[in-house]
Amino acid sequence: MQFVVNKQILQKELGFVQGVVERKNTIPVLSNILIESVGETTIRVTGTDLEVTIRCDMDAEEIATPGAMCVQARKLFEIARLLPDGPVSFTKEDNDWVTVKSGRTRFKLVGVARDAFPEVPSFKSAPTKIAADVLKSFIDRTIFAITQEESRYTLSGAKFILDESGAKMVTTDGHRLAYVAKANVVKNETKESMDALIPRKTLAELTKLTAGFEGDLSLGMDENHIYCEVGPRLLISRMLTGQFPNYEMVIPKNIDKSVEFDCALLNQAVRRVALMSDERSHAIRFHLEANQLVISAQNAEEGEASETVQAEYTGEDVDIGFNAQYLQDFMNVNSDGKVAFEFKDGNSQAQLRPVDDGDYEYKYIVMPMRL
């Protein structure tokens, strides 16, 4: 196989593909990517960890000899980043090694046989079209609430529901829950609905694929996989199996107290006070009294801190404990405008939501901490 491709295009596509390639892998061939010719003018690059696969198509300047080659993903990406701008030529040698040349620079990379690379799932149709920025917004507003505990398998991704009325995405780690919904997001007449558990890694790769992409992406699924086409790039991911918890039970129904804050000001106050919180629990205290919120934290070994934030509040005095990091995760996403802080009492879950969020419905529920 022999072909020539532009350096900038090569670097960009390798950046997408190498994201799914695991650094430490029990199956050595998975540290490689598959590069193959498709038709007369297209080079296809594929990387996989057997759970998530990304496939990118790029235009070649020349394909002298069609074929396929497998090379180390990380090493090729490092090389591509440092090559001078201009054409880059690839030649597959008889021993599966690959020669890469650009100007006066020449590399010889150890390759593996094409047959050693695993078969990726065959691509099913992706009939449902939605705006790429909508899906990215969904992920940005929810991914931080996914659990990091590997033992909690069904919580290690997002529940994504899509039908003709709209879409919603929900994530939780058992201590907090993020929920976002938007009506009328499907761009075509498909009657297909989706209800999928999408793994965290897949969501992270989708944010990269959709960043800066203007236009619609296509979604589809079969029994085990979800498919997402973003322009010339395709992501195929195995879905999580199991029962996602009943999130509607967690969203509070009988909230009777609400206070509005400037999100940026509240975020800064929480960040400052949290410097004196316990390093393990990140616990801070919210003390609401007439017209103000007093945020405080103390650490037996280092000291204490408090800050007063003005608030239009006329109810009874209330104390609620929170993990400061959980609050910051939400406010980092909603850095502009006002945020509503809604609660029933000091022992029930609190709800935060942007006061003005356009046509998105966004809620973030946080369980209180014992103080």
C-alpha positions in Angstrom: 0.0 0.0 0.0 1.2 3.5 -0.8 -0.5 6.9 -0.5 0.1 10.6 0.2 -2.1 12.7 2.5 -1.9 16.3 3.8 -0.2 16.7 7.2 -2.9 19.0 8.7 -5.7 16.6 7.7 -3.7 13.6 9.0 -3.0 15.2 12.4 -6.7 16.2 12.8 -8.1 12.8 12.1 -5.5 10.9 14.1 -6.4 13.2 17.0 -10.0 11.8 17.0 -9.1 8.2 16.5 -6.2 7.9 19.0 -8.6 9.0 21.8 -10.2 5.6 22.0 -7.0 3.6 21.8 -6.0 2.5 25.4 -2.5 3.3 26.6 -2.4 0.1 28.7 -3.9 -2.8 26.9 -4.0 -6.5 27.6 -4.4 -7.1 23.8 -1.3 -5.5 22.2 -2.9 -5.1 18.7 -5.4 -2.7 20.1 -2.7 -0.1 20.6 -2.6 0.1 16.8 -4.9 1.8 14.3 -6.0 0.4 10.9 -5.3 2.6 7.9 -6.9 1.5 4.6 -7.9 2.8 1.2 -11.6 3.2 0.4 -12.3 3.8 -3.3 -9.9 5.9 -5.4 -9.5 9.0 -3.2 -10.3 8.2 0.4 -8.2 6.9 3.3 -10.0 5.4 6.3 -8.5 5.4 9.8 -10.0 3.1 12.5 -9.2 2.8 16.2 -11.0 0.6 18.7 -10.8 -0.7 22.3 -13.5 -3.3 21.4 -16.1 -1.2 23.4 -15.8 2.1 21.4 -14.7 2.4 17.8 -14.0 5.6 15.9 -13.6 5.6 12.1 -12.5 8.7 10.2 -12.4 9.2 6.4 -10.0 11.7 4.9 -9.2 12.8 1.3 -5.9 11.5 0.0 -3.7 13.6 -2.4 -2.7 10.3 -4.1 -3.3 6.6 -3.6 -0.6 4.9 -5.7 -1.3 1.4 -4.4 -4.5 0.5 -2.5 -4.4 -1.7 0.6 -4.3 -1.7 4.4 -1.7 -1.2 7.1 -1.7 -1.3 11.0 0.7 1.0 13.0 1.1 2.2 16.6 -1.6 4.9 17.2 0.2 7.1 19.8 3.6 7.1 18.0 2.1 8.0 14.6 0.1 10.8 16.3 3.2 12.2 18.0 5.1 12.1 14.6 2.2 13.8 12.7 2.1 16.6 15.3 5.8 17.4 14.7 6.0 17.0 11.0 6.4 20.1 8.8 3.3 21.2 6.9 2.9 19.6 3.5 2.3 16.2 2.0 3.1 13.0 4.0 3.7 9.8 2.2 3.1 6.3 3.6 4.5 3.1 2.2 3.8 -0.4 3.5 6.9 -2.7 3.3 7.0 -6.4 2.8 7.4 -7.1 6.6 4.3 -5.0 7.5 6.6 -2.1 8.6 5.5 1.3 7.4 7.7 4.1 6.1 6.5 7.6 6.7 8.2 10.5 4.7 7.7 14.2 4.8 10.2 16.5 3.2 13.6 15.4 4.5 12.2 13.5 7.4 11.8 9.7 7.3 10.4 7.3 9.9 10.1 3.5 9.8 7.4 2.2 12.1 6.9 -1.4 13.2 3.5 -2.6 11.8 1.3 -5.6 12.3 -0.6 -7.7 9.8 -4.0 -6.5 8.8 -5.5 -9.8 9.8 -4.5 -9.2 13.4 -6.7 -6.2 13.7 -10.1 -7.0 15.2 -13.2 -6.9 13.1 -15.3 -3.8 14.1 -19.1 -4.0 14.3 -20.7 -3.7 10.9 -22.4 -0.3 10.6 -26.1 -0.2 10.8 -28.2 2.7 9.5 -28.3 5.9 11.5 -31.7 7.3 10.5 -32.3 9.9 13.2 -30.9 13.4 12.7 -30.4 16.0 15.5 -28.2 19.1 15.7 -24.7 18.3 16.9 -24.6 21.3 19.3 -27.7 19.9 21.1 -26.1 16.6 21.8 -22.9 18.3 22.9 -24.9 20.6 25.2 -26.7 17.5 26.7 -23.3 15.8 27.4 -21.6 18.9 28.8 -24.5 19.4 31.3 -24.6 15.8 32.6 -21.2 14.0 32.2 -19.8 15.3 35.4 -22.5 13.5 37.5 -21.6 10.0 36.2 -20.1 7.7 38.9 -16.4 7.0 39.0 -17.0 3.7 40.8 -16.5 0.8 38.5 -18.6 -1.5 40.7 -21.7 0.6 39.9 -22.0 -0.5 36.3 -25.4 0.9 35.3 -24.5 4.3 36.7 -21.2 4.5 34.6 -23.0 6.2 31.7 -25.9 8.3 30.7 -29.5 7.3 30.1 -30.4 8.9 26.7 -34.0 8.9 25.5 -35.1 10.2 22.1 -38.5 10.1 20.4 -40.6 12.3 18.2 -41.5 14.6 21.1 -37.9 15.4 22.1 -34.8 14.1 23.9 -33.5 13.8 27.5 -30.3 12.7 29.1 -29.9 11.7 32.8 -26.8 10.8 34.8 -26.3 10.1 38.5 -23.7 8.7 40.9 -26.2 8.1 43.8 -25.3 11.4 45.5 -26.4 13.8 42.8 -28.4 13.7 39.5 -28.2 15.8 36.3 -31.3 15.9 34.0 -31.6 17.8 30.7 -34.4 17.7 28.2 -35.3 19.6 25.0 -38.4 19.3 22.9 -38.6 18.8 19.1 -34.9 18.0 18.5 -35.4 15.3 15.8 -34.8 16.9 12.3 -36.4 14.3 10.1 -39.6 12.3 9.9 -38.2 9.1 11.4 -40.6 7.3 13.9 -37.7 5.5 15.5 -37.2 6.1 19.2 -34.1 5.4 21.3 -33.6 4.4 24.9 -29.9 3.7 25.5 -27.3 3.6 28.3 -24.3 5.3 26.8 -20.9 4.7 28.5 -18.9 7.7 29.9 -16.0 7.1 27.5 -18.3 7.3 24.5 -19.8 10.5 25.7 -16.3 12.0 26.2 -15.4 11.0 22.6 -18.6 12.5 21.3 -17.9 15.9 22.8 -14.6 15.9 20.8 -16.3 14.9 17.6 -19.1 17.5 18.0 -16.9 20.4 19.2 -16.9 23.0 16.4 -19.0 20.8 14.1 -21.9 22.8 12.7 -24.8 20.9 11.3 -26.7 17.7 12.1 -25.4 14.3 13.2 -27.1 11.0 12.6 -27.9 8.5 15.3 -29.0 4.8 15.2 -28.8 1.7 17.3 -29.2 -2.1 17.3 -29.5 -4.5 20.2 -26.0 -3.9 21.5 -24.5 -0.8 19.8 -25.2 2.9 19.3 -24.0 4.5 16.0 -23.3 8.2 15.6 -22.2 9.8 12.3 -20.6 13.2 12.6 -19.7 14.4 9.1 -17.0 12.0 7.7 -16.5 10.4 11.1 -18.4 7.5 12.6 -18.5 6.4 16.3 -19.7 2.9 17.2 -20.1 2.1 20.9 -21.3 -0.9 22.8 -24.2 0.2 25.1 -24.3 -0.5 28.8 -26.8 -3.2 29.9 -28.9 -3.3 33.0 -31.5 -1.2 34.7 -30.9 2.5 35.2 -32.5 3.7 38.5 -35.9 5.4 38.5 -34.6 9.0 38.2 -38.1 10.5 38.4 -38.4 9.3 42.0 -35.3 11.5 42.8 -36.5 14.7 41.3 -38.2 16.6 44.1 -41.9 17.3 43.7 -42.9 19.4 46.8 -40.3 22.1 46.9 -41.6 25.2 48.7 -38.5 27.4 49.1 -36.5 29.1 46.3 -33.7 31.6 46.3 -32.0 33.1 43.2 -28.3 33.8 43.0 -25.9 35.2 40.5 -24.2 31.9 39.4 -20.7 33.4 39.0 -20.7 35.2 42.4 -22.0 32.1 44.2 -19.4 29.9 42.5 -16.6 32.1 43.5 -17.8 32.2 47.1 -18.1 28.4 47.3 -14.6 28.0 45.8 -13.1 30.4 48.4 -14.8 28.8 51.4 -14.1 25.3 50.1 -10.4 25.9 50.6 -11.0 25.3 54.3 -13.3 22.2 53.8 -12.2 18.7 54.8 -10.1 17.2 52.0 -12.1 14.0 51.9 -15.7 15.1 52.3 -15.4 18.7 50.8 -18.2 19.5 53.2 -19.5 23.1 53.4 -22.5 24.6 55.3 -25.2 26.7 53.7 -26.9 28.8 56.4 -29.9 30.7 55.0 -31.4 33.5 57.0 -33.3 36.8 56.2 -31.8 38.3 53.0 -28.5 36.5 53.1 -26.7 33.1 52.7 -23.7 32.4 54.9 -21.4 29.8 53.4 -18.9 28.3 55.9 -16.4 25.4 56.2 -14.0 24.2 58.9 -11.1 21.9 59.1 -9.7 20.9 62.5 -6.2 20.8 61.2 -6.1 24.0 59.0 -8.8 26.4 60.2 -12.2 27.8 59.0 -13.7 30.2 56.5 -17.1 31.9 55.9 -18.5 34.3 53.3 -21.9 36.1 53.2 -23.8 36.3 49.9 -26.8 38.6 49.6 -30.1 36.8 48.8 -33.8 37.7 48.6 -34.9 35.2 51.2 -37.7 35.7 53.8 -38.2 32.1 55.1 -37.1 30.6 58.4 -33.4 30.0 59.1 -32.1 26.8 57.5 -28.8 24.9 57.6 -27.9 22.5 54.8 -24.6 20.6 54.2 -23.2 20.0 50.8 -20.2 18.6 49.0 -18.6 21.8 47.6 -17.3 19.9 44.6 -20.8 18.8 43.6 -22.0 22.4 43.6 -19.0 23.7 41.6 -19.4 21.0 38.9 -22.9 22.4 38.2 -21.9 26.1 38.4 -18.8 25.6 36.2 -21.2 24.6 33.4 -23.7 27.4 34.1 -21.2 30.2 34.6 -23.6 32.9 33.2 -26.8 34.3 34.5 -28.9 33.5 37.6 -29.4 30.1 39.2 -32.4 29.1 41.3 -31.6 27.2 44.5 -34.7 25.3 45.5 -35.3 23.1 48.6 -37.8 21.9 51.2 -35.7 21.7 54.3 -32.2 21.0 55.6 -32.6 17.2 55.3 -34.1 16.8 51.8 -32.4 16.9 48.4 -31.9 20.4 46.9 -32.5 21.4 43.3 -30.4 23.8 41.2 -31.5 25.1 37.8 -30.7 28.0 35.5 -33.4 30.7 35.8 -33.3 31.4 32.1 -32.1 28.4 30.0 -33.8 29.0 26.7 -35.7 26.0 25.5 -33.7 23.5 27.5 -35.1 22.0 30.7 -32.1 21.6 33.0 -32.2 20.3 36.7 -29.4 19.3 39.0 -30.4 17.5 42.3 -27.9 17.2 45.1 -28.4 15.2 48.3 -27.5 17.0 51.5 -24.6 16.0 53.8 -24.9 15.4 57.5 -23.1 18.3 59.3 
